Amino acid sequence: PAAGKNSAAPPARQLAQELRAQPQNILHYLNISPVMVNDKLSGYRLNPGKDPALFRQAGLKENDLAIALNGLDLRDKEQSRQALAQLPELTEITLTVERDGQKQDIYLALRDE
């Protein structure tokens, strides 16, 4: 990377290290709200956090509804627990979101290298 290049969001490597050390920091980049329909979880509403640059760089849009993480259904309590337990170890994430009634996969690489 060019020395004079100014980036609004931290590089993926730096971000991956930060989130592994302090997973709660994801909330700087992302607001996550459970969405209930008829007392049933229908997904997690995603919106930018205090630092919105990473949110947009990742390909997310305001009000995306996260419904799966690496194939695990986030609307199912047990699968949701599994997905959250795996997060600290993941180097790649495929997040399935519903946007404007359509399902869309968003790929995120969290490699240290």
Phi and psi restraints in degrees (value plus and minus 20) as a CYANA .aco file:
   2 ALA   PHI     -86.7   -46.7
   2 ALA   PSI     118.7   158.7
   3 ALA   PHI     -81.3   -41.3
   3 ALA   PSI     -55.2   -15.2
   4 GLY   PHI    -105.3   -65.3
   4 GLY   PSI     -24.3    15.7
   5 LYS   PHI     -91.3   -51.3
   5 LYS   PSI     109.9   149.9
   6 ASN   PHI    -130.1   -90.1
   6 ASN   PSI      97.6   137.6
   7 SER   PHI    -129.7   -89.7
   7 SER   PSI     116.6   156.6
   8 ALA   PHI     -92.2   -52.2
   8 ALA   PSI     -53.4   -13.4
   9 ALA   PHI    -128.2   -88.2
   9 ALA   PSI     129.9   169.9
  10 PRO   PHI     -86.7   -46.7
  10 PRO   PSI     130.1   170.1
  11 PRO   PHI     -79.3   -39.3
  11 PRO   PSI     134.3   174.3
  12 ALA   PHI     -75.0   -35.0
  12 ALA   PSI     -61.3   -21.3
  13 ARG   PHI     -81.4   -41.4
  13 ARG   PSI     -67.9   -27.9
  14 GLN   PHI     -82.6   -42.6
  14 GLN   PSI     -62.4   -22.4
  15 LEU   PHI     -83.7   -43.7
  15 LEU   PSI     -64.3   -24.3
  16 ALA   PHI     -78.8   -38.8
  16 ALA   PSI     -63.8   -23.8
  17 GLN   PHI     -84.5   -44.5
  17 GLN   PSI     -63.1   -23.1
  18 GLU   PHI     -80.9   -40.9
  18 GLU   PSI     -65.8   -25.8
  19 LEU   PHI     -92.3   -52.3
  19 LEU   PSI     -48.8    -8.8
  20 ARG   PHI     -88.9   -48.9
  20 ARG   PSI     -60.9   -20.9
  21 ALA   PHI     -92.3   -52.3
  21 ALA   PSI     -58.7   -18.7
  22 GLN   PHI    -160.1  -120.1
  22 GLN   PSI      60.0   100.0
  23 PRO   PHI     -75.8   -35.8
  23 PRO   PSI     -47.4    -7.4
  24 GLN   PHI     -84.2   -44.2
  24 GLN   PSI     -38.2     1.8
  25 ASN   PHI     -87.2   -47.2
  25 ASN   PSI     -32.2     7.8
  26 ILE   PHI     -75.6   -35.6
  26 ILE   PSI     -47.5    -7.5
  27 LEU   PHI     -90.9   -50.9
  27 LEU   PSI     -33.1     6.9
  28 HIS   PHI     -89.8   -49.8
  28 HIS   PSI     -48.5    -8.5
  29 TYR   PHI    -125.6   -85.6
  29 TYR   PSI     -38.3     1.7
  30 LEU   PHI    -167.0  -127.0
  30 LEU   PSI     110.9   150.9
  31 ASN   PHI    -119.6   -79.6
  31 ASN   PSI     107.4   147.4
  32 ILE   PHI    -140.7  -100.7
  32 ILE   PSI     103.5   143.5
  33 SER   PHI    -150.0  -110.0
  33 SER   PSI     105.4   145.4
  34 PRO   PHI     -85.5   -45.5
  34 PRO   PSI     122.6   162.6
  35 VAL   PHI    -135.2   -95.2
  35 VAL   PSI      99.3   139.3
  36 MET   PHI    -126.1   -86.1
  36 MET   PSI     115.0   155.0
  37 VAL   PHI    -149.7  -109.7
  37 VAL   PSI     100.5   140.5
  38 ASN   PHI      32.0    72.0
  38 ASN   PSI      28.6    68.6
  39 ASP   PHI      41.0    81.0
  39 ASP   PSI       0.5    40.5
  40 LYS   PHI    -145.8  -105.8
  40 LYS   PSI     115.6   155.6
  41 LEU   PHI     -87.6   -47.6
  41 LEU   PSI     104.8   144.8
  42 SER   PHI    -129.5   -89.5
  42 SER   PSI     -17.3    22.7
  43 GLY   PHI     121.3   161.3
  43 GLY   PSI    -189.9  -149.9
  44 TYR   PHI    -144.1  -104.1
  44 TYR   PSI     101.3   141.3
  45 ARG   PHI     -93.8   -53.8
  45 ARG   PSI     110.3   150.3
  46 LEU   PHI    -131.5   -91.5
  46 LEU   PSI     112.7   152.7
  47 ASN   PHI    -162.1  -122.1
  47 ASN   PSI     139.2   179.2
  48 PRO   PHI     -83.2   -43.2
  48 PRO   PSI     126.2   166.2
  49 GLY   PHI    -111.0   -71.0
  49 GLY   PSI    -174.1  -134.1
  50 LYS   PHI     -83.0   -43.0
  50 LYS   PSI     -49.9    -9.9
  51 ASP   PHI    -135.2   -95.2
  51 ASP   PSI      69.9   109.9
  52 PRO   PHI     -95.8   -55.8
  52 PRO   PSI     -31.0     9.0
  53 ALA   PHI     -79.9   -39.9
  53 ALA   PSI     -65.5   -25.5
  54 LEU   PHI     -85.0   -45.0
  54 LEU   PSI     -60.0   -20.0
  55 PHE   PHI     -73.5   -33.5
  55 PHE   PSI     -68.6   -28.6
  56 ARG   PHI     -93.1   -53.1
  56 ARG   PSI     -58.7   -18.7
  57 GLN   PHI     -79.6   -39.6
  57 GLN   PSI     -54.6   -14.6
  58 ALA   PHI     -92.5   -52.5
  58 ALA   PSI     -31.9     8.1
  59 GLY   PHI      74.7   114.7
  59 GLY   PSI     -12.5    27.5
  60 LEU   PHI    -101.9   -61.9
  60 LEU   PSI     133.1   173.1
  61 LYS   PHI    -146.1  -106.1
  61 LYS   PSI     132.1   172.1
  62 GLU   PHI     -74.1   -34.1
  62 GLU   PSI     118.6   158.6
  63 ASN   PHI      51.9    91.9
  63 ASN   PSI      -6.9    33.1
  64 ASP   PHI     -77.8   -37.8
  64 ASP   PSI     126.6   166.6
  65 LEU   PHI    -131.4   -91.4
  65 LEU   PSI      88.6   128.6
  66 ALA   PHI     -94.8   -54.8
  66 ALA   PSI     105.2   145.2
  67 ILE   PHI    -141.2  -101.2
  67 ILE   PSI     -35.5     4.5
  68 ALA   PHI    -173.2  -133.2
  68 ALA   PSI     129.5   169.5
  69 LEU   PHI    -150.9  -110.9
  69 LEU   PSI      95.5   135.5
  70 ASN   PHI      30.5    70.5
  70 ASN   PSI      21.7    61.7
  71 GLY   PHI      64.6   104.6
  71 GLY   PSI     -28.2    11.8
  72 LEU   PHI    -108.4   -68.4
  72 LEU   PSI     109.1   149.1
  73 ASP   PHI     -93.9   -53.9
  73 ASP   PSI      92.1   132.1
  74 LEU   PHI     -91.6   -51.6
  74 LEU   PSI     -28.9    11.1
  75 ARG   PHI    -106.3   -66.3
  75 ARG   PSI     -30.5     9.5
  76 ASP   PHI    -120.5   -80.5
  76 ASP   PSI     105.8   145.8
  77 LYS   PHI     -74.8   -34.8
  77 LYS   PSI     -68.4   -28.4
  78 GLU   PHI     -86.9   -46.9
  78 GLU   PSI     -65.3   -25.3
  79 GLN   PHI     -86.4   -46.4
  79 GLN   PSI     -55.2   -15.2
  80 SER   PHI     -83.3   -43.3
  80 SER   PSI     -62.7   -22.7
  81 ARG   PHI     -80.9   -40.9
  81 ARG   PSI     -63.8   -23.8
  82 GLN   PHI     -80.4   -40.4
  82 GLN   PSI     -64.8   -24.8
  83 ALA   PHI     -80.8   -40.8
  83 ALA   PSI     -65.2   -25.2
  84 LEU   PHI     -86.2   -46.2
  84 LEU   PSI     -57.1   -17.1
  85 ALA   PHI     -85.9   -45.9
  85 ALA   PSI     -53.3   -13.3
  86 GLN   PHI     -98.9   -58.9
  86 GLN   PSI     -42.8    -2.8
  87 LEU   PHI     -67.7   -27.7
  87 LEU   PSI     -67.4   -27.4
  88 PRO   PHI     -81.7   -41.7
  88 PRO   PSI     -44.6    -4.6
  89 GLU   PHI    -112.9   -72.9
  89 GLU   PSI     -33.7     6.3
  90 LEU   PHI     -92.0   -52.0
  90 LEU   PSI     121.7   161.7
  91 THR   PHI    -130.9   -90.9
  91 THR   PSI     -33.7     6.3
  92 GLU   PHI    -160.4  -120.4
  92 GLU   PSI     121.9   161.9
  93 ILE   PHI    -151.7  -111.7
  93 ILE   PSI     112.8   152.8
  94 THR   PHI    -132.5   -92.5
  94 THR   PSI      91.7   131.7
  95 LEU   PHI    -122.6   -82.6
  95 LEU   PSI     102.0   142.0
  96 THR   PHI    -115.8   -75.8
  96 THR   PSI     104.0   144.0
  97 VAL   PHI    -142.2  -102.2
  97 VAL   PSI     134.0   174.0
  98 GLU   PHI    -120.1   -80.1
  98 GLU   PSI     106.0   146.0
  99 ARG   PHI    -154.6  -114.6
  99 ARG   PSI     101.0   141.0
 100 ASP   PHI      32.3    72.3
 100 ASP   PSI      20.9    60.9
 101 GLY   PHI      59.5    99.5
 101 GLY   PSI     -21.4    18.6
 102 GLN   PHI    -132.3   -92.3
 102 GLN   PSI     123.3   163.3
 103 LYS   PHI    -103.4   -63.4
 103 LYS   PSI     120.0   160.0
 104 GLN   PHI    -161.6  -121.6
 104 GLN   PSI     114.8   154.8
 105 ASP   PHI    -114.3   -74.3
 105 ASP   PSI     114.2   154.2
 106 ILE   PHI    -140.0  -100.0
 106 ILE   PSI     102.1   142.1
 107 TYR   PHI    -118.0   -78.0
 107 TYR   PSI     110.2   150.2
 108 LEU   PHI    -147.3  -107.3
 108 LEU   PSI     108.9   148.9
 109 ALA   PHI    -121.1   -81.1
 109 ALA   PSI     109.1   149.1
 110 LEU   PHI    -140.5  -100.5
 110 LEU   PSI      20.4    60.4
 111 ARG   PHI     -91.3   -51.3
 111 ARG   PSI     129.8   169.8
 112 ASP   PHI    -100.7   -60.7
 112 ASP   PSI     -46.7    -6.7
